[in-house]
Amino acid sequence: MEEIIRQDHNVITYTDYAVYKHDLDTELQKSAEQFVRIGYLLKVAQDTGILAGSGYSNVIEFAMKEYGLDKTQVSRFIRINDRFSKDGYSMELKEEYQRFGYAKLALMLTLPDEINEILTPEMSKTEISTVKEEFEEEQKISDIEVMIEQEPETTKTAETIFEKVILNIFHDEPQLFKDVINSLKNEQDVLEIMAPADMKVYMTRIPGIGKLAVSVNNFKKMIEIVNTRSMEKEQIMQEEVAETIRNMTGSFDVKSAWENMFHENFPETEKSKVAPVQRKESHVQQSKKKPEPVKETPKTLHDIEPDIPEPSPIEPEEQPEDIKTDEPEAAGGQQLPGQDSIENHPEYMPSEPENEENEPEIAETREIMNWTLDLFMADLIKNAESNWCQEQVKMLRALLKSTCQCTEYRDAYQELESEEAGAIMDKLEED
């Protein structure tokens, strides 16, 4: 018996479910990815001479007058095809970006690939928008600001980024910590506790390091950590996750485990009134720690070199009170007819003050100030080299150099990199 019986007027009668299901899935997939084909066809109009003789000068004019698509819409269709289609120029989406849909991919356009790779089609548009906002918020903070932030005691003693992440998330979520400890005690899957909906992204920020996107994925049986500043990615498999948490807590008793990790009493948490099976779990947990603005305190030479006396406090000058007289003021500052002026009597005018500026003394003072500043910067760099990593020291050198020379920080940093590269080449030539 035939699986498909074709009738008049292009009507199809199905007799086999598998064939019917395959055709329906195909059509639904076509509908979902139609925007990718639209982007491809607009790119053809943009990149080829297909519009020649049509009366339209470019694809923007063509799309607006024929289909009502404005410049922004045309650009978005084309960019989605550039970014997410196979080979960047085709009518099919890459496999990893299928099932997302137009609205979600439009949000993902401005996110790095490393962030997009931890997102899933199951996430809602609102949840992807939350990840995007968290990422953009972190980009507003400069590398220098992150470098001078003080890492909290909560995470400072941890040796690995994963341990710092666990400490930060659990300290923000005591109830989650409690559930995870109980799951370890009962030999349950920790990832299922951290991601009840099979996948969840925790956004957590650690001062001195930056914001991290932590993806808990039950399908992959792993946790992926992405640094939203450097885009460095780390993967921790399921077994290592459980083992690390057990080693950090050292106990299956919730209060004892909390004290072992944070050296403080476990906070009282209210039990949820709604059973987990009745609650729709979000796929995204926003960060709770917000970066505090760095307060800059003005420095004086006395702060740098104690031998230099402290500056005298500047007192506001007393403004003389207005003295009212009965004599009328000259309108517009002009001299009235018959009015005399002191300028007409040079014998009463004060003599010109002599230039008493002592050039040698000023030059000596400037030399002392420059010497003191150089000494301070040298001590600062020496201290940094003992306590900071090489990249942070380089950033400090660039900051001091750009400040002293009144140049852009980026230019100073690139100049230091060029000097380092030149030094390496010179050493290679010598060897």
TIKEMI-58034 format. One record per residue (C-alpha): residue number from 1; residue in three letters; x, y, z. Coordinates in pm, whole numbers, m for minus. Layout:
REM residues N
SITE    k    r       x       y       z
SITE  NUM  ALA       X       Y       Z
...
//
This chain:
REM residues 431
SITE    k    r       x       y       z
SITE    1  MET       0       0       0
SITE    2  GLU     133     345     m90
SITE    3  GLU     238     560     204
SITE    4  ILE     116     880      33
SITE    5  ILE    m191     901    m188
SITE    6  ARG    m187    1218    m400
SITE    7  GLN    m523    1365    m485
SITE    8  ASP    m646    1654    m698
SITE    9  HIS    m577    2020    m615
SITE   10  ASN    m240    1927    m461
SITE   11  VAL    m406    1766    m157
SITE   12  ILE    m204    1491      14
SITE   13  THR    m356    1205     211
SITE   14  TYR    m110    1035     447
SITE   15  THR    m137     669     542
SITE   16  ASP     196     637     727
SITE   17  TYR     266     834    1047
SITE   18  ALA     645     834    1005
SITE   19  VAL     622     997     662
SITE   20  TYR     366    1247     789
SITE   21  LYS     583    1337    1091
SITE   22  HIS     892    1379     872
SITE   23  ASP     710    1618     636
SITE   24  LEU     567    1823     923
SITE   25  ASP     908    1851    1094
SITE   26  THR    1059    1963     764
SITE   27  GLU     800    2237     716
SITE   28  LEU     832    2360    1074
SITE   29  GLN    1209    2374    1033
SITE   30  LYS    1167    2569     710
SITE   31  SER     940    2819     887
SITE   32  ALA    1183    2865    1175
SITE   33  GLU    1483    2922     947
SITE   34  GLN    1311    3132     684
SITE   35  PHE    1485    3445     812
SITE   36  VAL    1823    3288     729
SITE   37  ARG    1721    3244     366
SITE   38  ILE    1587    3602     362
SITE   39  GLY    1929    3722     480
SITE   40  TYR    2100    3518     211
SITE   41  LEU    1879    3658     m68
SITE   42  LEU    1934    4015      55
SITE   43  LYS    2309    3951      49
SITE   44  VAL    2279    3836    m313
SITE   45  ALA    2110    4166    m398
SITE   46  GLN    2384    4350    m209
SITE   47  ASP    2685    4164    m350
SITE   48  THR    2586    4094    m710
SITE   49  GLY    2443    4286   m1004
SITE   50  ILE    2102    4120    m981
SITE   51  LEU    1930    4457    m927
SITE   52  ALA    2070    4600   m1252
SITE   53  GLY    1782    4717   m1468
SITE   54  SER    1534    4692   m1178
SITE   55  GLY    1525    5066   m1121
SITE   56  TYR    1669    5031    m768
SITE   57  SER    2013    5167    m689
SITE   58  ASN    2085    4938    m390
SITE   59  VAL    1941    4665    m169
SITE   60  ILE    1817    4915      93
SITE   61  GLU    1598    5099    m156
SITE   62  PHE    1481    4770    m308
SITE   63  ALA    1383    4613      28
SITE   64  MET    1202    4924     149
SITE   65  LYS     990    4985    m161
SITE   66  GLU     916    4621    m239
SITE   67  TYR     875    4471     110
SITE   68  GLY     867    4759     360
SITE   69  LEU    1195    4655     526
SITE   70  ASP    1392    4949     663
SITE   71  LYS    1771    4978     672
SITE   72  THR    1799    4837    1024
SITE   73  GLN    1593    4528     941
SITE   74  VAL    1791    4460     623
SITE   75  SER    2118    4495     815
SITE   76  ARG    1999    4256    1086
SITE   77  PHE    1891    3988     837
SITE   78  ILE    2227    4010     661
SITE   79  ARG    2430    4007     983
SITE   80  ILE    2245    3700    1114
SITE   81  ASN    2329    3520     790
SITE   82  ASP    2693    3634     813
SITE   83  ARG    2729    3517    1172
SITE   84  PHE    2516    3205    1204
SITE   85  SER    2476    3046     859
SITE   86  LYS    2698    2762     736
SITE   87  ASP    3023    2905     596
SITE   88  GLY    2881    3254     661
SITE   89  TYR    2711    3266     320
SITE   90  SER    2438    3006     278
SITE   91  MET    2066    2942     323
SITE   92  GLU    2114    2708     621
SITE   93  LEU    2192    2776     984
SITE   94  LYS    2489    2615    1153
SITE   95  GLU    2376    2312    1347
SITE   96  GLU    2456    2463    1686
SITE   97  TYR    2232    2765    1619
SITE   98  GLN    1926    2581    1488
SITE   99  ARG    1599    2612    1686
SITE  100  PHE    1696    2946    1839
SITE  101  GLY    1475    3158    1615
SITE  102  TYR    1514    3508    1477
SITE  103  ALA    1450    3708    1797
SITE  104  LYS    1710    3521    2005
SITE  105  LEU    1975    3522    1733
SITE  106  ALA    1924    3898    1690
SITE  107  LEU    2018    3938    2060
SITE  108  MET    2315    3705    2022
SITE  109  LEU    2461    3907    1733
SITE  110  THR    2663    4130    1966
SITE  111  LEU    2775    3852    2202
SITE  112  PRO    3111    3675    2155
SITE  113  ASP    3111    3317    2029
SITE  114  GLU    3238    3197    2368
SITE  115  ILE    2920    3329    2535
SITE  116  ASN    2686    3210    2259
SITE  117  GLU    2828    2859    2287
SITE  118  ILE    2690    2816    2640
SITE  119  LEU    2339    2935    2545
SITE  120  THR    2072    2684    2441
SITE  121  PRO    1748    2703    2239
SITE  122  GLU    1554    2612    2557
SITE  123  MET    1641    2953    2702
SITE  124  SER    1378    3223    2655
SITE  125  LYS    1438    3555    2483
SITE  126  THR    1423    3726    2825
SITE  127  GLU    1688    3495    2969
SITE  128  ILE    1925    3550    2677
SITE  129  SER    1863    3925    2712
SITE  130  THR    1963    3897    3080
SITE  131  VAL    2294    3733    2986
SITE  132  LYS    2351    4005    2727
SITE  133  GLU    2288    4283    2983
SITE  134  GLU    2523    4121    3235
SITE  135  PHE    2796    4095    2970
SITE  136  GLU    2755    4457    2857
SITE  137  GLU    2757    4579    3218
SITE  138  GLU    3097    4419    3275
SITE  139  GLN    3242    4577    2960
SITE  140  LYS    3182    4923    3109
SITE  141  ILE    3450    4851    3371
SITE  142  SER    3806    4913    3256
SITE  143  ASP    4092    4667    3302
SITE  144  ILE    4267    4914    3532
SITE  145  GLU    3962    4931    3761
SITE  146  VAL    3948    4551    3782
SITE  147  MET    4320    4534    3851
SITE  148  ILE    4300    4764    4156
SITE  149  GLU    3989    4598    4300
SITE  150  GLN    4040    4404    4622
SITE  151  GLU    3933    4040    4601
SITE  152  PRO    3712    3950    4902
SITE  153  GLU    3834    3715    5171
SITE  154  THR    3556    3473    5071
SITE  155  THR    3733    3374    4749
SITE  156  LYS    4089    3497    4806
SITE  157  THR    4215    3172    4961
SITE  158  ALA    4079    2950    4678
SITE  159  GLU    4345    2813    4445
SITE  160  THR    4145    2767    4122
SITE  161  ILE    3887    2970    3935
SITE  162  PHE    3634    2690    3977
SITE  163  GLU    3679    2693    4355
SITE  164  LYS    3634    3071    4358
SITE  165  VAL    3316    3034    4150
SITE  166  ILE    3174    2769    4386
SITE  167  LEU    3249    2987    4689
SITE  168  ASN    3093    3296    4530
SITE  169  ILE    2774    3122    4412
SITE  170  PHE    2717    2926    4733
SITE  171  HIS    2778    3232    4951
SITE  172  ASP    2510    3417    4753
SITE  173  GLU    2272    3116    4757
SITE  174  PRO    2270    2947    5103
SITE  175  GLN    1966    2737    5012
SITE  176  LEU    2142    2606    4702
SITE  177  PHE    2444    2522    4917
SITE  178  LYS    2219    2329    5155
SITE  179  ASP    2057    2135    4870
SITE  180  VAL    2395    2047    4717
SITE  181  ILE    2537    1919    5049
SITE  182  ASN    2229    1704    5101
SITE  183  SER    2259    1567    4747
SITE  184  LEU    2622    1470    4811
SITE  185  LYS    2518    1302    5136
SITE  186  ASN    2253    1103    4949
SITE  187  GLU    2485    1035    4652
SITE  188  GLN    2264    1228    4411
SITE  189  ASP    2375    1419    4101
SITE  190  VAL    2499    1766    4200
SITE  191  LEU    2440    1906    3851
SITE  192  GLU    2071    1818    3870
SITE  193  ILE    2044    2021    4191
SITE  194  MET    2225    2320    4044
SITE  195  ALA    2029    2303    3716
SITE  196  PRO    1682    2151    3781
SITE  197  ALA    1576    2243    3425
SITE  198  ASP    1878    2052    3283
SITE  199  MET    2067    2371    3198
SITE  200  LYS    2135    2694    3386
SITE  201  VAL    2373    2988    3353
SITE  202  TYR    2492    3155    3674
SITE  203  MET    2631    3507    3630
SITE  204  THR    2867    3578    3918
SITE  205  ARG    3121    3856    3968
SITE  206  ILE    3444    3833    4168
SITE  207  PRO    3622    4167    4235
SITE  208  GLY    3975    4162    4096
SITE  209  ILE    3879    3898    3837
SITE  210  GLY    3558    4018    3673
SITE  211  LYS    3226    3864    3580
SITE  212  LEU    3206    3495    3500
SITE  213  ALA    2935    3309    3310
SITE  214  VAL    2895    2965    3468
SITE  215  SER    2698    2714    3260
SITE  216  VAL    2569    2404    3440
SITE  217  ASN    2469    2158    3168
SITE  218  ASN    2312    1821    3251
SITE  219  PHE    2314    1715    2886
SITE  220  LYS    2692    1755    2860
SITE  221  LYS    2744    1647    3223
SITE  222  MET    2979    1937    3290
SITE  223  ILE    3017    2293    3411
SITE  224  GLU    3167    2550    3172
SITE  225  ILE    3310    2878    3301
SITE  226  VAL    3362    3173    3066
SITE  227  ASN    3546    3487    3178
SITE  228  THR    3343    3767    3016
SITE  229  ARG    3652    3990    3000
SITE  230  SER    3921    3762    2857
SITE  231  MET    3684    3501    2703
SITE  232  GLU    3896    3229    2862
SITE  233  LYS    3694    2908    2900
SITE  234  GLU    3729    2625    3149
SITE  235  GLN    3539    2293    3158
SITE  236  ILE    3485    2083    3471
SITE  237  MET    3336    1737    3432
SITE  238  GLN    3064    1600    3657
SITE  239  GLU    3291    1377    3871
SITE  240  GLU    3539    1659    3935
SITE  241  VAL    3256    1894    4036
SITE  242  ALA    3135    1660    4311
SITE  243  GLU    3487    1573    4429
SITE  244  THR    3593    1940    4450
SITE  245  ILE    3287    2039    4655
SITE  246  ARG    3338    1742    4891
SITE  247  ASN    3701    1842    4948
SITE  248  MET    3609    2206    5009
SITE  249  THR    3332    2131    5260
SITE  250  GLY    3483    1834    5443
SITE  251  SER    3147    1742    5593
SITE  252  PHE    2794    1633    5501
SITE  253  ASP    2651    1839    5785
SITE  254  VAL    2525    2164    5633
SITE  255  LYS    2628    2395    5919
SITE  256  SER    2970    2237    5963
SITE  257  ALA    3034    2242    5587
SITE  258  TRP    2939    2611    5572
SITE  259  GLU    3173    2698    5860
SITE  260  ASN    3456    2503    5696
SITE  261  MET    3414    2698    5371
SITE  262  PHE    3330    3049    5491
SITE  263  HIS    3445    3056    5859
SITE  264  GLU    3110    3196    5967
SITE  265  ASN    2776    3066    6094
SITE  266  PHE    2528    2929    5843
SITE  267  PRO    2252    3187    5776
SITE  268  GLU    1895    3083    5840
SITE  269  THR    1708    3021    5515
SITE  270  GLU    1335    3000    5463
SITE  271  LYS    1200    2682    5311
SITE  272  SER    1032    2725    4976
SITE  273  LYS     654    2705    4999
SITE  274  VAL     631    2577    4643
SITE  275  ALA     754    2230    4555
SITE  276  PRO    1032    2227    4294
SITE  277  VAL     821    2024    4051
SITE  278  GLN     557    2298    4057
SITE  279  ARG     801    2584    4004
SITE  280  LYS     925    2684    3662
SITE  281  GLU    1300    2705    3696
SITE  282  SER    1483    2990    3526
SITE  283  HIS    1776    2908    3302
SITE  284  VAL    1969    3219    3416
SITE  285  GLN    2077    3338    3762
SITE  286  GLN    2181    3705    3768
SITE  287  SER    2490    3817    3953
SITE  288  LYS    2426    3966    4295
SITE  289  LYS    2757    4135    4364
SITE  290  LYS    2786    4477    4203
SITE  291  PRO    3126    4642    4157
SITE  292  GLU    3185    4931    4392
SITE  293  PRO    3314    5251    4233
SITE  294  VAL    3682    5308    4298
SITE  295  LYS    3727    5614    4516
SITE  296  GLU    4035    5817    4437
SITE  297  THR    4190    6015    4724
SITE  298  PRO    4405    6314    4630
SITE  299  LYS    4777    6266    4695
SITE  300  THR    5028    6527    4807
SITE  301  LEU    5408    6520    4797
SITE  302  HIS    5402    6466    5174
SITE  303  ASP    5211    6139    5119
SITE  304  ILE    5481    6022    4880
SITE  305  GLU    5785    6149    5072
SITE  306  PRO    5725    6214    5448
SITE  307  ASP    6033    6442    5469
SITE  308  ILE    5847    6702    5261
SITE  309  PRO    5629    6923    5487
SITE  310  GLU    5253    6899    5459
SITE  311  PRO    5094    7179    5254
SITE  312  SER    4922    7456    5447
SITE  313  PRO    4545    7443    5433
SITE  314  ILE    4401    7680    5177
SITE  315  GLU    4164    7923    5337
SITE  316  PRO    3902    8098    5126
SITE  317  GLU    3978    8458    5058
SITE  318  GLU    3748    8710    5218
SITE  319  GLN    3557    8901    4959
SITE  320  PRO    3544    9277    5030
SITE  321  GLU    3199    9410    5094
SITE  322  ASP    3052    9637    4834
SITE  323  ILE    3099    9999    4936
SITE  324  LYS    2812   10215    4835
SITE  325  THR    2879   10582    4759
SITE  326  ASP    2656   10867    4661
SITE  327  GLU    2864   10932    4350
SITE  328  PRO    2705   10802    4030
SITE  329  GLU    2900   10544    3831
SITE  330  ALA    3012   10630    3482
SITE  331  ALA    2777   10462    3239
SITE  332  GLY    2940   10184    3046
SITE  333  GLY    3273   10254    3222
SITE  334  GLN    3326   10568    3017
SITE  335  GLN    3485   10882    3166
SITE  336  LEU    3240   11166    3220
SITE  337  PRO    3315   11508    3067
SITE  338  GLY    3545   11710    3290
SITE  339  GLN    3631   11406    3506
SITE  340  ASP    3999   11367    3590
SITE  341  SER    4186   11035    3582
SITE  342  ILE    4483   10899    3776
SITE  343  GLU    4637   10803    3444
SITE  344  ASN    4683   11176    3372
SITE  345  HIS    4925   11195    3669
SITE  346  PRO    5208   10948    3614
SITE  347  GLU    5400   11089    3911
SITE  348  TYR    5136   10934    4139
SITE  349  MET    5128   10596    3960
SITE  350  PRO    5316   10306    4133
SITE  351  SER    5636   10200    3969
SITE  352  GLU    5641    9874    3767
SITE  353  PRO    5729    9578    3988
SITE  354  GLU    6068    9429    3917
SITE  355  ASN    6089    9071    3803
SITE  356  GLU    6206    8905    4123
SITE  357  GLU    6162    8547    3996
SITE  358  ASN    6452    8337    4107
SITE  359  GLU    6514    8098    3816
SITE  360  PRO    6783    7883    3982
SITE  361  GLU    6570    7827    4292
SITE  362  ILE    6265    7722    4086
SITE  363  ALA    6474    7488    3872
SITE  364  GLU    6613    7324    4187
SITE  365  THR    6262    7281    4332
SITE  366  ARG    6140    7120    4011
SITE  367  GLU    6439    6887    4009
SITE  368  ILE    6360    6774    4366
SITE  369  MET    5994    6713    4275
SITE  370  ASN    6086    6511    3966
SITE  371  TRP    6338    6309    4165
SITE  372  THR    6080    6237    4435
SITE  373  LEU    5819    6133    4177
SITE  374  ASP    6068    5904    4000
SITE  375  LEU    6160    5746    4333
SITE  376  PHE    5794    5687    4418
SITE  377  MET    5720    5529    4081
SITE  378  ALA    6027    5306    4105
SITE  379  ASP    5918    5181    4450
SITE  380  LEU    5564    5128    4324
SITE  381  ILE    5679    4920    4027
SITE  382  LYS    5924    4724    4245
SITE  383  ASN    5644    4639    4489
SITE  384  ALA    5415    4541    4200
SITE  385  GLU    5678    4309    4052
SITE  386  SER    5693    4126    4385
SITE  387  ASN    5317    4082    4428
SITE  388  TRP    5150    4110    4087
SITE  389  CYS    5157    3899    3774
SITE  390  GLN    5364    4014    3474
SITE  391  GLU    5062    4137    3278
SITE  392  GLN    4943    4355    3569
SITE  393  VAL    5290    4507    3606
SITE  394  LYS    5293    4591    3237
SITE  395  MET    4951    4758    3272
SITE  396  LEU    5081    4964    3566
SITE  397  ARG    5388    5074    3370
SITE  398  ALA    5165    5180    3081
SITE  399  LEU    4938    5374    3317
SITE  400  LEU    5229    5562    3477
SITE  401  LYS    5390    5630    3140
SITE  402  SER    5070    5765    2984
SITE  403  THR    5002    5981    3292
SITE  404  CYS    5348    6137    3299
SITE  405  GLN    5363    6195    2922
SITE  406  CYS    4995    6300    2889
SITE  407  THR    4933    6036    2624
SITE  408  GLU    4669    5769    2567
SITE  409  TYR    4697    5458    2787
SITE  410  ARG    4644    5226    2487
SITE  411  ASP    4935    5388    2299
SITE  412  ALA    5165    5353    2600
SITE  413  TYR    5071    4986    2643
SITE  414  GLN    5136    4908    2276
SITE  415  GLU    5470    5089    2297
SITE  416  LEU    5573    4872    2594
SITE  417  GLU    5473    4558    2403
SITE  418  SER    5685    4672    2108
SITE  419  GLU    5981    4734    2338
SITE  420  GLU    5945    4385    2490
SITE  421  ALA    5927    4226    2144
SITE  422  GLY    6237    4422    2036
SITE  423  ALA    6427    4310    2346
SITE  424  ILE    6341    3948    2274
SITE  425  MET    6464    3980    1914
SITE  426  ASP    6789    4143    2029
SITE  427  LYS    6852    3860    2275
SITE  428  LEU    6788    3599    2004
SITE  429  GLU    7034    3773    1772
SITE  430  GLU    7299    3780    2048
SITE  431  ASP    7251    3408    2115
//
